[in-house]
Amino acid sequence: MPAKPIWTYIPPALIALNTLLVAENWYLRPQSAEGWFVVLLLLIGMTLALVLVSREPKEQAARRDAGGSVRSGIVTAGLILMISLGAKLAVALGAVHYGDIALRATMAIMGAFLAVTGNAIPKTLRPLGALHCDPAKHQVVQRLAGWIWALAGLAVAIAWLTLPINLAEATSFVLLPSAILVTVGQVVWLRRAKPSAL
């Protein structure tokens, strides 16, 4: 049996670390028990998803694709939770005196996640037979969507790291819906465009 790559150990380690952080936060701030319980339920759901993906389906390629997607989602969510819970714990212990650090860190990570996702959008290819439109136009829309989400994600991350909270919220409120509208507009344009003959 070949050795498992380290990637397979990161999601369970993040789940375990987040569980410890929830327990410590719950102990220090029992008045927020409802919130800690919701986070604990989320961690249980992540654990169940990881267990279900680890089961052996019939096709090895399907297992790899599904497992990779779920593991990367767990790692992303686990990192966001870890930084948010760690910041809340640091505030509760008095190590950090800024109460908004957890919100800022979480939103900055979300912005970075959107930027990384935007970078990956143009790299996802669909088979030409599955397209119901011109492949060249499809690629243009994917590239535009990638640029939009990468730049919007970077702008959100920078806004939450540098601006006051009220300005960062306003910036996010303008950028993210605008990115969604432009992307949806491009998809509608693509769907209405007639496919060209190859």
Secondary structure, DSSP 8 states (H G I E B T S, - for coil): -----GGGTHHHHHHHHHHHHHHHHHHH-GGGHHHHHHHHHHHHHHHHHHHHHHS--S-HHHHHHHHHHHHHHHHHHHHHHHHHHHHHHHHHHTS---TTHHHHHHHHHHHHHHHHHHHHGGG----GGG-SS-HHHHHHHHHHHHHHHHHHHHHHHHHHHHS-HHHHHHHHHHHHHHHHHHHHHHHHHHHHS-----
